[in-house]
Amino acid sequence: MKRTQIYLDEEIYKYLKAESKRTGKSLSEIIREKLRTDIKKSKENLLEAIKETAGIWQYKTEDIEKTIRTLRKGKRIDNI
């Protein structure tokens, strides 16, 4: 575990102190739990987005390589 220092605005600090008193957990543990939850949710959202886009090309009837080349055309830097 790494040690770090953060600055909290008064509203967040008061919330964390109240949560600490209510749960009996330290401020540090509450912050770690909140961060873990947020990171897990972000990962789940990313995985869901990946699942939603998986296979979007499966019904394309055109040549996919040609389509990609067309989309990328004009973005290359030619050697002078």
Secondary structure, 3 states (H helix, E strand, C coil): CCCCCCCCCHHHHHHHHHHHHHHCCCHHHHHHHHHHHHHHHHHHHHHHHHHHHCCCCCCCCCCHHHHHHHHHCCCCCCCC
